[in-house]
Amino acid sequence: MQQKQEQLHKSTLQVFIITQIACFGGFLYGYVISELTIVYDQLAIAFGVDKYKDNQIYNEETPDDYTSEFHNLKTICTVFMPIGALVSSYIGKFIINKMGRRQYMMLSDIIMITGCAIAMISNLYSFLVARFILGYAVGMNTAVVPLYVKEMSPVSISGLTGSIFQININLGIILSICISLGLNQVVSNSTPVQGIWRLIIVFPAIFSTLRLLGLIFYSRTDTPFYYFSRGMVDQGTEVLKSIYKEEYVEEIKQTMTQTNDGDDGVQDQNQEKNTASYKRRLLVGVCIQFFCQMTGINAVIQFSNNIFGLVTSNYTTINYLTLSSNIFLMFAAFLGSSLSVKFGRKVILQGGYLSCSILLLTFGIIAFFNVKDYVGLQVVSIIIIFIFYACFNCSIGPVTWIFNSDIVKEEGMSYGVLSNWFGNIVSTLINLNSIIQINFLVFGGFSTVGLLFITKFVLETKDKTYPEIQRIYAAGKDGEKQELLDN
């Protein structure tokens, strides 16, 4: 028992630095998905699209005041990003293992910089191509970063390092909101374009360059698992020596290279795909990623913006409320990582889905009333919004990525991310329905199904190596029970 508590790695700070360099990909994800909300007005001017139907502004504008052309501009600019991510998630499964995690991240940075450069052209078609390219780079990051972080992290701190990806997503969103607070808003369609939108759109190129430099000069190796899987044992051993104390390297090497059959050498990926264990893990990974999006987190964010708009019509105040909610989300993600370390992935996911199911059904009931006429309901709604954020980002948000990287490697992770982006598109289509109470009830139903799925099919992976996870999924529920008895 005492040996389990001893720190096997040399420096937690070193692991966190390596993790943070990679997790700039999560920061870029958060920024890119939210940057357009800052510049829609200026994009409309740049591309010659009228925003308002009667060509004048309103003190308290609503979507009904906007032209169909402006609605269409927002829709197509928004949808091209997840489509790009969806495509890269599929293609990534053919490339990640061949290129390696590190080089794949470097390629994503180059693609991100290229997308930002193309976005500088004042042409709608070029901008849409740029959004697709940026989405492609974001999809690459969502597929490879959690995998890289998992494989570079000692088991004892993998829960904490795994949450850094989700925290960086929230940091990217927070930065975009902070930038919007510092900008002068467009006051009419006749306002001349100042080119501010170009600075906002090109901003991700800065962080892509920083990460590229970090990968070149600091994180100069790939993961041990990648090297072992390619037969490069010496390189993999050197990486282990850089992370772990000398006396533990050989033991960790043996554990890492042991397959679920107990043989030496990392099991061939094509061979593993034919096992019952892999098929079960792949199914679980794909489903939990889909259910993560179908909790309706995007619907709640949209609903929160509407509620904040009812509380105050002041644009800056609304942005401060939105900013505070995202800061709250970030701290909740950090708390979630600590909880997963203490209680395990499965229990935290179960608690998250149970809480979100109840809260979504509550949102559905509240939405049946005209919230605008009841100040009390507005206050209650804001409280429930923050509770939902806490429940989601303490559990489902970060732990889904942590758990998915626990149970599968390159191709399996790509399929999981593909499912996540597919869920993102499906949830976006559901949100197009104007009867929001129905939307919340649908998302509540999906969350309930997600809870039942996790209870039935998810096995605990806390403090387990990849070969151990292979074995318990090969045995199913009986394997999990035996692991508990052994412990």
DOFIBA-653395 format. One line per 8 residues: number of its first residue (from 1); their letters; for each residue x, y, z of C-alpha. Coordinates in nm, 4 decimals, m for minus. Each point is the difference from the previous one (the first is absolute). Layout:
REM DOFIBA-653395
NUM	A	X,Y,Z ~ ...
//
This chain:
REM DOFIBA-653395
1	MQQKQEQL	0.0000,0.0000,0.0000 ~ 0.2857,0.2348,0.0835 ~ 0.1646,m0.0601,m0.3375 ~ m0.3176,0.1068,m0.1797 ~ 0.0127,0.3387,0.1677 ~ 0.3628,0.0650,m0.0950 ~ 0.0567,0.2392,m0.2895 ~ 0.1529,m0.1897,m0.2885
9	HKSTLQVF	0.0650,0.2970,m0.2300 ~ 0.2763,0.2571,0.0394 ~ m0.1907,0.3259,m0.0196 ~ m0.3715,0.0768,m0.0083 ~ 0.0829,0.3503,m0.1264 ~ 0.1852,m0.1461,m0.2993 ~ m0.3011,m0.2161,m0.0906 ~ m0.2352,0.2967,0.0343
17	IITQIACF	0.2174,0.2157,m0.2277 ~ 0.0039,m0.2728,m0.2667 ~ m0.3753,m0.0367,0.0423 ~ m0.0688,0.3722,m0.0242 ~ 0.2033,0.0383,m0.3197 ~ m0.2158,m0.2679,m0.1612 ~ m0.3211,0.1386,0.1510 ~ 0.0402,0.3305,m0.1797
25	GGFLYGYV	m0.1958,m0.2023,m0.2565 ~ m0.2959,0.0096,0.2405 ~ 0.0447,0.3747,0.0391 ~ m0.0155,0.0400,m0.3778 ~ m0.3144,m0.2171,m0.0051 ~ m0.1752,0.2250,0.2524 ~ 0.1053,0.3212,m0.1721 ~ m0.0870,m0.1071,m0.3544
33	ISELTIVY	m0.3512,m0.1212,0.0911 ~ m0.0810,0.3308,0.1708 ~ 0.1940,0.2639,m0.1967 ~ m0.2745,0.0578,m0.2570 ~ m0.2417,0.1356,0.2616 ~ 0.2342,0.2991,0.0297 ~ 0.0206,0.0875,m0.3685 ~ m0.3321,m0.0918,m0.1648
41	DQLAIAFG	m0.0922,0.3680,m0.0375 ~ 0.3289,0.0941,m0.1601 ~ m0.0048,m0.3067,m0.2234 ~ m0.3414,0.1100,m0.1245 ~ 0.1456,0.3381,m0.0929 ~ 0.3090,m0.1536,m0.1591 ~ m0.2089,m0.2342,m0.2149 ~ m0.2704,0.2564,m0.0843
49	VDKYKDNQ	m0.2832,m0.1572,0.2018 ~ m0.2657,0.2185,0.1662 ~ m0.0666,m0.0956,0.3606 ~ m0.3333,0.1714,0.0668 ~ m0.3170,m0.0291,m0.2051 ~ m0.0755,0.3725,m0.0058 ~ 0.3657,0.1052,m0.0015 ~ m0.0037,0.1481,0.3507
57	IYNEETPD	0.1104,m0.1232,0.3430 ~ m0.2141,m0.0747,0.3047 ~ 0.0701,0.0663,0.3656 ~ m0.1304,m0.3461,0.0852 ~ 0.0498,m0.1992,m0.3172 ~ m0.1316,m0.3514,m0.0532 ~ 0.0725,m0.2591,m0.2716 ~ m0.3295,0.1026,m0.1639
65	DYTSEFHN	0.1599,0.3348,m0.0839 ~ 0.2737,m0.1628,m0.2109 ~ m0.0074,m0.0590,m0.3741 ~ m0.0097,m0.3539,m0.1373 ~ 0.3369,0.0700,m0.1644 ~ 0.1537,0.0731,0.3410 ~ m0.1501,m0.3200,0.1455 ~ 0.1383,m0.1975,m0.2946
73	LKTICTVF	0.3455,0.1563,0.0445 ~ 0.0075,m0.1047,0.3658 ~ m0.1184,m0.3516,m0.0817 ~ 0.2475,m0.0797,m0.2768 ~ 0.2956,0.1567,0.1827 ~ m0.0859,m0.2042,0.3093 ~ m0.0637,m0.3361,m0.1666 ~ 0.3179,m0.0157,m0.2099
81	MPIGALVS	0.2184,m0.0354,0.3102 ~ m0.1592,m0.3207,0.1428 ~ m0.0152,m0.1483,m0.3508 ~ 0.3759,0.0477,m0.0304 ~ 0.0481,m0.1555,0.3449 ~ m0.2212,m0.2930,m0.0965 ~ 0.2072,m0.0685,m0.3132 ~ 0.3341,0.0190,0.1830
89	SYIGKFII	m0.1270,m0.2283,0.2764 ~ m0.0649,m0.2689,m0.2605 ~ 0.3207,0.0497,m0.1970 ~ 0.2061,0.0205,0.3187 ~ m0.0391,m0.3701,0.0743 ~ 0.2122,m0.0771,m0.3068 ~ 0.2745,0.2503,0.0836 ~ 0.0560,0.0344,0.3772
97	NKMGRRQY	0.1801,m0.3300,0.0495 ~ 0.2122,0.0440,m0.3133 ~ 0.1081,0.3561,0.0761 ~ 0.0078,m0.0238,0.3774 ~ m0.1856,0.2187,0.2469 ~ 0.2594,0.2779,0.0157 ~ 0.0407,0.0447,m0.3757 ~ m0.3774,m0.0172,m0.0450
105	MMLSDIIM	m0.0390,0.2911,0.2450 ~ 0.2690,0.1922,m0.1860 ~ m0.1854,m0.0594,m0.3278 ~ m0.3224,0.1266,0.1599 ~ 0.1796,0.3211,0.1009 ~ 0.1206,0.0552,m0.3563 ~ m0.3544,m0.0595,m0.1302 ~ m0.1417,0.2400,0.2612
113	ITGCAIAM	0.2452,0.2730,m0.1030 ~ m0.0883,m0.0593,m0.3656 ~ m0.3718,0.0283,0.0767 ~ 0.0530,0.3288,0.1838 ~ 0.1958,0.1388,m0.2961 ~ m0.2738,m0.0928,m0.2500 ~ m0.2627,0.1583,0.2290 ~ 0.1712,0.3378,m0.0489
121	ISNLYSFL	m0.1341,0.0184,m0.3558 ~ m0.3112,0.2220,m0.0148 ~ m0.2036,m0.2537,m0.1909 ~ m0.2842,m0.2127,0.1357 ~ 0.0988,m0.3149,m0.1897 ~ 0.3602,0.0266,0.1174 ~ m0.1248,0.0544,0.3540 ~ m0.2141,m0.3154,m0.0142
129	VARFILGY	0.2987,m0.1991,m0.1267 ~ 0.2004,0.1446,0.2901 ~ m0.2701,m0.1034,0.2510 ~ 0.0089,m0.3538,m0.1389 ~ 0.3803,m0.0068,0.0313 ~ m0.0124,0.1371,0.3557 ~ m0.2606,m0.2631,0.0849 ~ 0.2235,m0.2661,m0.1529
137	AVGMNTAV	0.2862,0.1102,0.2266 ~ m0.2315,0.0066,0.3046 ~ m0.1177,m0.3535,m0.0808 ~ 0.3620,m0.1151,m0.0189 ~ 0.0635,0.1423,0.3458 ~ m0.3046,m0.1598,0.1572 ~ 0.1123,m0.3393,m0.1340 ~ 0.3672,0.0126,0.0946
145	VPLYVKEM	0.0472,0.2255,0.3039 ~ m0.1922,m0.2115,0.2582 ~ 0.1815,m0.3077,m0.1330 ~ 0.3425,0.1654,0.0239 ~ m0.0711,0.1310,0.3503 ~ m0.1167,m0.3420,0.1203 ~ 0.3060,m0.1788,m0.1363 ~ 0.2469,0.2540,0.1394
153	SPVSISGL	m0.1593,0.0090,0.3479 ~ 0.0754,m0.2357,0.2889 ~ m0.3124,m0.1925,0.1029 ~ m0.0034,0.1684,0.3417 ~ m0.0588,0.3476,m0.1482 ~ m0.1694,m0.0857,m0.3314 ~ m0.3364,0.1221,0.1323 ~ 0.1429,0.3422,0.0822
161	TGSIFQIN	0.1953,0.0372,m0.3240 ~ m0.2985,m0.1234,m0.2009 ~ m0.2135,0.2876,0.1274 ~ 0.2452,0.2608,m0.1304 ~ m0.1400,m0.0486,m0.3506 ~ m0.3532,0.0970,0.1120 ~ 0.1355,0.2898,0.2080 ~ 0.1806,0.1333,m0.3081
169	INLGIILS	m0.3222,m0.0189,m0.2022 ~ m0.1628,0.2250,0.2605 ~ 0.3016,0.2328,m0.0009 ~ m0.0343,0.0422,m0.3774 ~ m0.3672,0.0908,0.0376 ~ 0.0811,0.2399,0.2867 ~ 0.2641,0.1779,m0.2096 ~ m0.2449,0.0515,m0.2870
177	ICISLGLN	m0.2508,0.1555,0.2424 ~ 0.2679,0.2248,0.1534 ~ 0.0947,0.1212,m0.3482 ~ m0.3638,0.0754,m0.0786 ~ m0.0239,0.2125,0.3158 ~ 0.2848,0.2159,m0.1264 ~ m0.1427,0.0638,m0.3439 ~ m0.2230,0.2828,m0.1137
185	QVVSNSTP	m0.3271,m0.1427,m0.1303 ~ m0.1202,0.0703,m0.3500 ~ m0.2851,0.2502,0.0330 ~ m0.1425,m0.0049,m0.3517 ~ 0.0347,m0.1555,m0.3413 ~ 0.1701,0.3142,m0.1249 ~ 0.2882,m0.0272,0.2479 ~ 0.3270,m0.0373,m0.1925
193	VQGIWRLI	0.1961,m0.3215,0.0425 ~ 0.2965,0.0548,0.2280 ~ 0.1572,m0.3400,m0.0688 ~ m0.0263,m0.1025,0.3645 ~ m0.1551,m0.3304,m0.1023 ~ 0.3239,m0.0977,m0.1720 ~ 0.1955,0.0372,0.3250 ~ m0.2534,m0.2192,0.1817
201	IVFPAIFS	m0.0049,m0.2700,m0.2674 ~ 0.3809,m0.0105,m0.0340 ~ 0.0525,m0.0278,0.3766 ~ 0.0087,m0.3864,0.0094 ~ 0.3057,0.0113,m0.2265 ~ 0.1945,0.1548,0.2891 ~ m0.0740,m0.2888,0.2360 ~ 0.0543,m0.2575,m0.2756
209	TLRLLGLI	0.3447,0.1516,m0.0559 ~ 0.0742,m0.0077,0.3734 ~ m0.0975,m0.3668,0.0255 ~ 0.1974,m0.0841,m0.3118 ~ 0.3080,0.1557,0.1605 ~ m0.0729,m0.1842,0.3250 ~ m0.0187,m0.3330,m0.1834 ~ 0.3207,0.0731,m0.1902
217	FYSRTDTP	0.2152,0.1235,0.2887 ~ m0.1524,m0.1515,0.3191 ~ m0.2255,m0.2998,m0.0669 ~ 0.2451,m0.1563,m0.2423 ~ m0.1140,m0.3621,0.0207 ~ m0.3143,m0.1978,m0.0657 ~ m0.1705,m0.2190,0.2615 ~ 0.1501,m0.3252,0.1308
225	FYYFSRGM	m0.3017,m0.1975,m0.1212 ~ 0.0439,0.1326,m0.3550 ~ 0.3665,m0.1016,m0.0089 ~ m0.0697,m0.3454,0.1429 ~ m0.2877,m0.0545,m0.2438 ~ 0.2376,0.0782,m0.2893 ~ 0.2711,m0.2311,0.1306 ~ 0.2281,0.2901,0.1026
233	VDQGTEVL	0.0735,m0.1383,0.3465 ~ 0.3130,0.2070,0.0675 ~ m0.1772,0.3296,m0.0740 ~ m0.2973,m0.1005,0.2144 ~ 0.2312,m0.0944,0.2871 ~ 0.1763,0.3373,m0.0219 ~ m0.3331,0.1817,0.0313 ~ m0.0862,m0.2090,0.3073
241	KSIYKEEY	0.3369,0.0914,0.1518 ~ m0.0729,0.3690,m0.0524 ~ m0.3324,m0.0293,0.1874 ~ 0.0482,m0.2713,0.2646 ~ 0.2574,m0.0662,0.2690 ~ 0.2729,m0.2357,m0.1142 ~ m0.0940,m0.2844,0.2357 ~ m0.3545,m0.0193,m0.1404
249	VEEIKQTM	0.0713,0.0267,m0.3726 ~ 0.0394,m0.3714,m0.0719 ~ m0.3096,m0.0923,0.1993 ~ m0.2127,0.2633,m0.1782 ~ 0.1446,m0.1075,m0.3351 ~ m0.1019,m0.3598,0.0633 ~ m0.3502,0.1073,0.1073 ~ m0.0415,0.2271,m0.3016
257	TQTNDGDD	0.1152,m0.2578,m0.2531 ~ m0.2029,m0.2868,0.1430 ~ m0.3041,m0.0837,m0.2125 ~ m0.3345,m0.1230,0.1202 ~ 0.1198,m0.3511,m0.0773 ~ 0.2963,0.0418,0.2318 ~ 0.2578,m0.0086,m0.2835 ~ 0.2907,0.2372,m0.0301
265	GVQDQNQE	m0.0193,0.2768,m0.2554 ~ m0.2801,0.2446,m0.0673 ~ m0.2796,m0.1806,m0.1797 ~ m0.0337,0.0762,m0.3707 ~ m0.2829,0.2473,m0.0549 ~ m0.1571,m0.2043,m0.2806 ~ 0.0166,m0.3120,0.2139 ~ m0.1618,0.1801,0.2935
273	KNTASYKR	m0.2943,0.1146,m0.2143 ~ m0.1139,m0.3597,m0.0315 ~ m0.0318,m0.0518,0.3764 ~ m0.3249,0.0162,0.1975 ~ 0.1689,0.2412,0.2422 ~ 0.0751,0.2546,m0.2737 ~ m0.3483,m0.0188,m0.1497 ~ m0.1576,0.0614,0.3403
281	RLLVGVCI	0.2318,0.2915,0.0749 ~ m0.0555,0.1520,m0.3437 ~ m0.3796,m0.0170,0.0430 ~ 0.0217,0.1568,0.3454 ~ 0.2337,0.2773,m0.1194 ~ m0.2187,0.0894,m0.2990 ~ m0.3193,0.0031,0.2073 ~ 0.1276,0.2074,0.2929
289	QFFCQMTG	0.1385,0.2622,m0.2391 ~ m0.3381,0.0224,m0.1740 ~ m0.1902,0.0197,0.3303 ~ 0.2403,0.2729,0.1181 ~ m0.1297,0.2321,m0.2730 ~ m0.3595,m0.1163,0.0418 ~ m0.0131,0.1237,0.3591 ~ m0.1023,0.3249,m0.1668
297	INAVIQFS	0.2884,0.2090,0.1336 ~ m0.0232,0.2239,m0.3078 ~ m0.3767,0.0400,0.0496 ~ 0.0567,0.1059,0.3615 ~ 0.2632,0.2526,m0.1089 ~ m0.2444,0.1417,m0.2553 ~ m0.2769,0.0042,0.2619 ~ 0.2308,0.1762,0.2475
305	NNIFGLVT	0.0701,0.2765,m0.2525 ~ m0.3759,0.0513,m0.0378 ~ m0.0470,0.0111,0.3779 ~ 0.2881,0.2436,0.0446 ~ m0.1625,0.2149,m0.2697 ~ m0.3238,0.0081,0.2004 ~ 0.1800,0.1036,0.3184 ~ 0.1733,0.2918,m0.1747
313	SNYTTINY	0.0038,0.1520,m0.3491 ~ 0.3504,0.1399,0.0522 ~ 0.2368,m0.1808,m0.2380 ~ 0.3027,0.0367,0.2291 ~ m0.1888,m0.1341,0.3027 ~ m0.1186,m0.3007,m0.2007 ~ 0.3590,m0.0682,m0.1036 ~ 0.1192,0.0259,0.3610
321	LTLSSNIF	m0.2661,m0.2511,0.1040 ~ 0.1064,m0.2314,m0.2820 ~ 0.3648,0.0465,0.0974 ~ m0.0707,m0.0856,0.3639 ~ m0.1900,m0.3142,m0.1037 ~ 0.2965,m0.1193,m0.2089 ~ 0.2477,0.0719,0.2787 ~ m0.2289,m0.2053,0.2220
329	LMFAAFLG	0.0105,m0.2789,m0.2618 ~ 0.3794,0.0041,0.0015 ~ 0.0268,m0.0413,0.3770 ~ m0.2673,m0.2691,m0.0109 ~ 0.2136,m0.1940,m0.2510 ~ 0.2957,0.0148,0.2380 ~ m0.2199,m0.1224,0.2847 ~ m0.1266,m0.2805,m0.2230
337	SSLSVKFG	0.3529,m0.1285,m0.0570 ~ 0.0587,m0.0148,0.3756 ~ m0.3269,m0.1869,0.0499 ~ 0.0855,m0.2531,m0.2715 ~ 0.3333,m0.0677,0.1723 ~ m0.1761,m0.0629,0.3302 ~ m0.3193,m0.1792,m0.1058 ~ 0.0797,m0.1382,m0.3459
345	RKVILQGG	m0.1291,0.0708,m0.3506 ~ m0.3181,m0.2084,0.0038 ~ m0.1506,0.1391,0.3214 ~ 0.0677,0.3585,m0.1080 ~ m0.1564,m0.0592,m0.3422 ~ m0.3064,m0.1598,0.1594 ~ m0.0408,0.2957,0.2358 ~ 0.0426,0.2450,m0.2868
353	YLSCSILL	m0.2598,m0.1601,m0.2248 ~ m0.2476,m0.0437,0.2853 ~ 0.0342,0.3671,0.0996 ~ m0.0156,0.1277,m0.3584 ~ m0.3100,m0.2120,m0.0735 ~ m0.1851,0.1521,0.2963 ~ 0.1123,0.3548,m0.0815 ~ m0.0873,m0.0287,m0.3707
361	LTFGIIAF	m0.3499,m0.1192,0.0862 ~ m0.0239,0.2955,0.2399 ~ 0.1057,0.2366,m0.2810 ~ m0.2681,m0.1569,m0.2181 ~ m0.2681,0.0710,0.2606 ~ 0.1212,0.3589,0.0564 ~ 0.0002,0.0635,m0.3762 ~ m0.3755,m0.0694,m0.0130
369	FNVKDYVG	m0.0485,0.3284,0.1875 ~ 0.0614,0.3473,m0.1387 ~ 0.3209,0.0616,0.1942 ~ 0.0063,0.3617,m0.1166 ~ m0.3029,0.0778,0.2190 ~ 0.1326,m0.1605,0.3190 ~ 0.3094,0.1442,0.1685 ~ m0.0009,m0.2886,0.2471
377	LQVVSIII	0.0242,m0.2540,m0.2830 ~ 0.2883,0.1974,m0.1523 ~ 0.1916,m0.0187,0.3296 ~ m0.0798,m0.3710,0.0400 ~ 0.1072,m0.0618,m0.3598 ~ 0.3371,0.1696,0.0538 ~ 0.0600,m0.2050,0.3156 ~ m0.0870,m0.3249,m0.1806
385	IFIFYACF	0.2221,0.1013,m0.2946 ~ 0.3001,0.0288,0.2306 ~ m0.0892,m0.3289,0.1716 ~ m0.0189,m0.1672,m0.3425 ~ 0.3375,0.1470,m0.0975 ~ 0.1488,m0.1324,0.3252 ~ m0.1470,m0.3479,m0.0512 ~ 0.1070,m0.0212,m0.3655
393	NCSIGPVT	0.3526,0.1322,0.0379 ~ 0.0622,m0.1880,0.3233 ~ m0.0789,m0.3254,m0.1723 ~ m0.1086,m0.0511,m0.3606 ~ 0.2108,0.2786,m0.1549 ~ 0.3517,m0.0986,0.1131 ~ m0.0545,m0.3648,0.0993 ~ m0.1334,m0.1010,m0.3439
401	WIFNSDIV	0.3338,0.0959,m0.1561 ~ 0.1969,m0.1592,0.2848 ~ m0.1949,m0.3257,m0.0168 ~ 0.0061,m0.0216,m0.3802 ~ 0.3796,0.0357,m0.0042 ~ 0.0163,m0.2659,0.2739 ~ m0.1737,m0.2713,m0.2018 ~ 0.1111,0.0449,m0.3638
409	KEEGMSYG	0.2958,0.1119,m0.2071 ~ 0.0389,0.1682,m0.3404 ~ m0.2793,m0.1354,m0.2181 ~ m0.2417,m0.0532,0.2876 ~ 0.0587,0.3568,0.1204 ~ m0.0665,0.1334,m0.3502 ~ m0.3324,m0.1835,m0.0150 ~ m0.0915,0.1422,0.3413
417	VLSNWFGN	0.0809,0.3549,m0.1080 ~ m0.1905,m0.0565,m0.3248 ~ m0.3015,m0.0989,0.2117 ~ 0.0453,0.3097,0.2165 ~ m0.0084,0.2337,m0.2994 ~ m0.2925,m0.1898,m0.1495 ~ m0.1823,0.0527,0.3305 ~ 0.0927,0.3672,m0.0173
425	IVSTLINL	m0.1673,0.0317,m0.3402 ~ m0.3085,m0.1982,0.1111 ~ m0.0418,0.2148,0.3124 ~ 0.0387,0.3137,m0.2136 ~ m0.2786,m0.1209,m0.2306 ~ m0.2225,m0.0703,0.3014 ~ 0.0671,0.3531,0.1246 ~ m0.1392,0.1379,m0.3264
433	NSIIQINF	m0.3425,m0.1004,0.1304 ~ m0.1566,0.3158,0.1439 ~ m0.1991,m0.1908,0.2663 ~ 0.2815,m0.0103,0.2550 ~ m0.1975,m0.1889,0.2653 ~ m0.0208,m0.2941,m0.2413 ~ 0.3746,0.0278,m0.0631 ~ 0.0774,m0.0228,0.3713
441	LVFGGFST	m0.2260,m0.3008,0.0422 ~ 0.1766,m0.1717,m0.2923 ~ 0.3431,0.0720,0.1486 ~ m0.1236,m0.1144,0.3402 ~ m0.1089,m0.3260,m0.1594 ~ 0.3403,m0.0496,m0.1627 ~ 0.1713,0.0696,0.3330 ~ m0.2147,m0.2622,0.1681
449	VGLLFITK	0.0903,m0.2540,m0.2688 ~ 0.3645,0.1002,0.0481 ~ m0.0283,m0.0707,0.3725 ~ m0.1445,m0.3456,m0.0672 ~ 0.2701,m0.0727,m0.2601 ~ 0.2822,0.0954,0.2366 ~ m0.1478,m0.2061,0.2823 ~ m0.0236,m0.3027,m0.2276
457	FVLETKDK	0.3112,0.0130,m0.2172 ~ 0.2652,0.2306,0.1519 ~ 0.2666,m0.1724,0.2125 ~ 0.2229,0.1893,0.2414 ~ 0.3457,0.0952,m0.1327 ~ 0.1366,0.2058,0.2891 ~ 0.3636,m0.0846,0.0863 ~ 0.0117,m0.2703,m0.2698
465	TYPEIQRI	0.2569,m0.0411,m0.2755 ~ m0.1042,m0.0610,m0.3594 ~ 0.0684,m0.3769,0.0147 ~ m0.2113,m0.0216,0.3174 ~ m0.2832,0.1844,m0.1736 ~ 0.0294,m0.2374,m0.2958 ~ m0.0400,m0.2947,0.2360 ~ m0.3025,0.1253,0.1955
473	YAAGKDGE	m0.1851,0.0853,m0.3206 ~ 0.0863,m0.3427,m0.1393 ~ m0.1682,m0.1537,0.3048 ~ m0.2829,0.2567,0.0172 ~ m0.1817,0.0493,0.3312 ~ 0.1619,m0.3135,0.1422 ~ 0.3402,0.1518,m0.0636 ~ m0.0924,0.3183,0.1866
481	KQELLDN	m0.1301,m0.2015,0.2948 ~ 0.3195,m0.2060,0.0080 ~ 0.2114,0.3162,m0.0054 ~ m0.1920,0.1290,0.3023 ~ 0.0513,m0.3301,0.1814 ~ 0.3720,0.0000,m0.0820 ~ 0.0352,0.3502,0.1403
//
